[in-house]
Amino acid sequence: MAGVFQALTTVLLPVFLVAGLGALLASRFPIDQTTIARVTLYLLSPALVLDVILRTPIRAAEAVQLGAAYLLTLGGCLLLGWVLGLGKADSLRRSLSASVGIWNSGNMGLPIALFAFGQAGFERATVLFLASFIGMYAVAPAIYTLGRPGAGARQTLRDLLRLPAVWVTGVALVLRGLHITLPEGITRGVELLAQATLPMVLLSLGLQLGAGGWPPLTRRIWLASAARLVGGPLIALASGAAVGLHGPGLAVLVLSASMPTAVNALLLAREYEADTDTVAGVVLLSTLGSVVTVAAVVTLLPRLG
């Protein structure tokens, strides 16, 4: 158990350090957060998608199985978050749904999977990261916009297609399927942009907290954080079993779904004018709470084998 806590601390400390510096900066200077969020959303994140798809070794059969399990888990988590917001304002309900349904399978999920399961676990976790990244940019805009006054299905589809991460995914899959190799100069440029994504995402969280102060930790935020950290892995366990996953594949799915809310959920909330305070609160509280809950999940995972 001590080793697990040490690993989690090693992963979480850089997260808190970068976000904390962003909060300090925003508390002392006026920062245009919308511009920073859009640079990340429209430039850096698509580069990360392209880089991951072109570099990740994926076995088709298991990738399809993991993808199906992820979709079931995503649907269950989104529904759970939606139920938590029943009776509340539409913006809050949508934000709670996104907060529970969009989890941090990248900068936390990948290194923890590597620590717990080695290279084989890391490769499976990368497949889930890719699925979650695509799912996030496909589902979150619909959650934040569909059904709002003046936002019909056609407008929601337009909003979705204007996100470069969506169509970059299609281009990357075609390139990979046709075994087309991009020139080295282009791949290096994409890699540089991809490497800048995580620091900018964490800075965006810090800027939000620094400009607005510590978000109010309401009862709904506590419930949403519990739903993300406890409900997420339980839903993943049921979803994985439903599609026939077992052993390492099931364990990596459950581990991924136990991660806290992704900071990208906050970027999308800002872009679509959702309840950013609620999303920021769930991101912060679930990240802090994950030190305990993820350690517990890692300890229990060997029983799935």
C-alpha positions in Angstrom: 0.0 0.0 0.0 2.8 2.4 0.8 4.2 1.9 -2.7 0.8 2.7 -4.3 0.5 5.9 -2.3 4.1 6.9 -3.2 3.3 6.3 -6.9 0.1 8.3 -6.7 1.9 11.1 -5.0 4.5 11.2 -7.7 1.8 11.5 -10.3 -0.4 14.0 -8.4 2.4 16.3 -7.2 3.2 17.7 -10.7 -0.5 18.1 -11.3 -0.9 20.2 -8.2 2.3 22.1 -8.8 1.4 23.3 -12.4 -2.2 24.0 -11.5 -1.1 25.9 -8.3 1.3 28.1 -10.3 -1.6 28.9 -12.6 -3.8 29.8 -9.7 -1.0 32.1 -8.3 -0.6 33.8 -11.6 -4.4 34.4 -12.0 -4.6 35.8 -8.5 -2.0 38.5 -9.2 -2.7 39.4 -12.9 -5.7 39.5 -15.2 -5.5 36.5 -17.5 -7.7 36.0 -20.6 -8.7 32.4 -19.8 -11.0 32.1 -22.8 -8.1 32.5 -25.2 -5.9 30.0 -23.4 -8.8 27.5 -23.3 -9.3 27.9 -27.1 -5.6 27.5 -27.9 -5.8 24.2 -26.0 -9.1 23.1 -27.4 -8.5 24.0 -31.1 -4.8 23.5 -31.5 -3.0 21.5 -28.8 -5.7 18.8 -28.1 -6.0 17.9 -31.9 -2.2 17.5 -32.0 -2.3 15.2 -29.0 -5.1 13.1 -30.7 -3.0 12.8 -33.9 0.1 11.9 -32.0 -1.5 9.2 -29.9 -3.3 7.5 -32.9 -0.2 7.4 -35.1 2.1 6.2 -32.3 0.0 3.7 -30.2 0.3 0.0 -30.9 -3.3 -1.3 -31.0 -4.5 -4.9 -31.4 -7.8 -4.6 -33.3 -9.9 -7.3 -31.5 -9.1 -6.2 -28.0 -9.3 -2.5 -28.9 -12.9 -3.0 -30.2 -13.8 -4.9 -27.0 -12.2 -2.1 -24.8 -14.0 0.5 -26.9 -17.4 -1.1 -26.4 -16.8 -1.4 -22.7 -15.7 2.3 -22.5 -18.9 3.4 -24.3 -21.1 1.5 -21.9 -19.2 2.9 -19.0 -19.4 6.4 -20.4 -23.2 6.1 -20.8 -23.6 4.8 -17.3 -21.5 7.6 -15.8 -23.2 10.3 -17.8 -26.6 9.0 -16.7 -25.5 8.9 -13.1 -24.3 12.5 -13.2 -27.6 13.5 -14.9 -29.6 11.9 -12.1 -27.6 13.8 -9.5 -28.8 17.1 -11.1 -32.5 16.3 -11.2 -34.6 19.2 -10.0 -31.7 21.7 -10.5 -31.0 24.3 -13.2 -30.4 22.9 -16.6 -26.8 24.3 -16.7 -26.0 22.6 -13.4 -27.5 19.3 -14.5 -25.5 19.2 -17.7 -22.3 20.2 -15.9 -22.8 17.4 -13.3 -23.4 14.9 -16.0 -20.2 15.9 -17.8 -18.2 16.0 -14.6 -19.1 12.4 -13.8 -18.8 11.1 -17.4 -15.5 12.7 -18.4 -12.5 11.3 -16.5 -8.8 11.7 -16.5 -7.6 8.7 -18.3 -4.5 10.4 -19.7 -2.0 12.2 -17.4 -3.2 10.2 -14.4 -4.6 7.0 -15.9 -1.6 6.2 -18.1 1.2 6.4 -15.5 -0.8 4.6 -12.9 -1.7 1.8 -15.3 2.0 1.5 -16.1 2.9 1.2 -12.4 0.2 -1.3 -11.7 0.4 -3.6 -14.8 3.6 -2.8 -16.7 3.8 -2.3 -20.4 0.9 -4.5 -21.3 -1.4 -2.6 -19.0 0.0 0.7 -20.4 -0.9 -0.3 -23.9 -4.5 -1.2 -22.9 -4.7 2.1 -21.0 -3.6 4.0 -24.1 -6.4 2.4 -26.1 -8.9 3.6 -23.4 -7.3 7.0 -23.3 -7.8 7.4 -27.1 -11.4 6.2 -26.8 -12.1 8.6 -24.0 -10.5 11.5 -25.8 -12.6 10.9 -28.9 -15.7 10.2 -26.7 -15.2 13.4 -24.7 -15.1 15.6 -27.8 -18.0 13.8 -29.4 -20.3 13.7 -26.3 -19.5 16.7 -24.2 -20.6 19.3 -26.8 -23.9 17.5 -27.1 -24.4 17.4 -23.3 -23.7 21.1 -23.0 -25.8 22.2 -26.0 -28.5 19.7 -27.1 -31.9 20.7 -26.0 -30.9 24.2 -25.0 -33.1 27.1 -26.4 -31.9 27.8 -30.0 -29.6 24.7 -30.0 -31.3 21.9 -32.1 -29.7 18.8 -33.3 -28.4 20.5 -36.4 -26.7 23.2 -34.4 -25.3 20.7 -32.0 -23.8 18.7 -34.9 -22.2 21.9 -36.3 -20.7 22.6 -32.9 -19.3 19.1 -32.8 -17.8 19.3 -36.3 -16.1 22.6 -35.6 -13.9 20.9 -33.0 -10.7 20.0 -34.8 -10.1 17.0 -32.5 -13.1 15.3 -34.1 -12.1 15.5 -37.7 -8.4 15.1 -36.9 -9.3 11.7 -35.5 -10.8 10.7 -38.8 -7.7 11.8 -40.7 -5.4 10.1 -38.3 -7.3 6.8 -38.5 -7.2 6.9 -42.3 -3.5 7.6 -42.3 -2.9 4.7 -39.9 -5.2 2.4 -41.9 -3.4 3.1 -45.1 0.0 2.9 -43.4 0.9 6.4 -44.6 3.9 7.9 -42.8 4.0 11.7 -42.4 7.3 13.6 -43.1 9.5 13.7 -40.0 9.3 17.5 -39.8 5.5 17.3 -39.5 5.5 14.5 -36.9 8.1 16.4 -34.8 5.9 19.5 -34.9 2.8 17.6 -33.9 4.8 15.9 -31.1 5.9 19.3 -29.8 2.3 20.6 -29.7 1.1 17.3 -28.1 3.7 17.7 -25.3 2.4 21.2 -24.6 -1.2 20.0 -24.1 -1.0 18.7 -20.6 0.7 21.8 -19.0 -1.8 24.1 -20.7 -4.7 22.0 -19.5 -3.5 22.1 -15.9 -2.8 25.8 -16.1 -6.3 26.3 -17.3 -7.6 24.7 -14.1 -5.3 26.8 -12.0 -6.3 30.0 -13.7 -10.0 29.2 -13.1 -9.3 28.6 -9.4 -7.0 31.6 -9.0 -9.4 34.0 -10.7 -12.6 32.8 -8.9 -11.1 31.5 -5.7 -11.7 28.1 -4.1 -15.0 26.9 -5.7 -17.9 26.4 -3.3 -18.0 22.7 -2.4 -21.7 22.2 -2.4 -23.5 19.0 -1.6 -24.0 18.3 -5.4 -20.2 18.7 -5.9 -19.5 16.2 -3.2 -22.0 13.8 -4.6 -20.7 14.2 -8.1 -17.1 13.6 -6.9 -18.2 10.4 -5.1 -20.1 9.3 -8.2 -16.9 9.8 -10.3 -14.5 8.0 -7.9 -16.8 5.2 -6.6 -19.6 4.9 -9.1 -17.2 5.1 -12.1 -15.2 1.9 -11.3 -18.4 0.0 -10.4 -20.1 0.9 -13.6 -16.9 -0.1 -15.5 -16.8 -3.5 -13.8 -20.4 -4.2 -14.9 -19.7 -2.8 -18.4 -16.6 -4.9 -18.9 -18.3 -8.0 -17.7 -21.2 -7.3 -20.1 -18.9 -7.3 -23.2 -16.8 -10.3 -22.1 -13.7 -8.5 -20.8 -11.7 -10.4 -18.2 -8.3 -10.4 -16.5 -5.9 -7.6 -17.4 -8.3 -5.9 -19.9 -11.1 -5.7 -17.3 -8.7 -4.5 -14.6 -7.3 -1.7 -16.7 -10.9 -0.6 -17.7 -11.9 -0.4 -14.0 -8.6 1.4 -13.1 -9.2 4.0 -15.9 -12.8 4.6 -14.8 -11.7 5.2 -11.2 -9.7 8.4 -12.2 -10.9 11.9 -11.2 -12.8 14.3 -13.5 -10.6 15.5 -16.4 -9.6 19.1 -16.6 -10.7 19.0 -20.3 -14.3 18.9 -19.0 -13.6 22.4 -17.6 -12.3 23.7 -20.9 -15.4 22.4 -22.7 -17.6 23.9 -20.0 -16.0 27.3 -20.6 -16.3 27.0 -24.4 -20.0 26.2 -24.2 -20.8 28.6 -21.4 -21.8 25.9 -18.9 -21.5 26.0 -15.1 -17.7 26.3 -14.8 -17.7 26.7 -11.1 -19.4 23.3 -10.6 -17.1 21.6 -13.0 -14.0 23.2 -11.5 -15.2 22.1 -8.0 -15.7 18.5 -9.1 -12.3 18.4 -10.8 -10.6 19.7 -7.7 -12.4 17.6 -5.2 -12.3 14.4 -7.2 -8.5 14.9 -7.8 -7.8 15.3 -4.1 -10.0 12.4 -3.2 -8.5 10.1 -5.8 -5.3 9.8 -3.7 -7.3 7.5 -1.4 -9.9 5.9 -3.8 -7.4 5.0 -6.6 -5.1 3.4 -4.1 -8.0 1.3 -2.9 -8.9 0.3 -6.4 -5.3 -0.7 -7.3 -5.2 -2.8 -4.1 -8.4 -4.6 -5.1 -7.7 -5.1 -8.8 -5.6 -8.3 -8.4 -8.8 -10.1 -7.4 -10.2 -9.6 -10.9 -7.4 -11.8 -12.3 
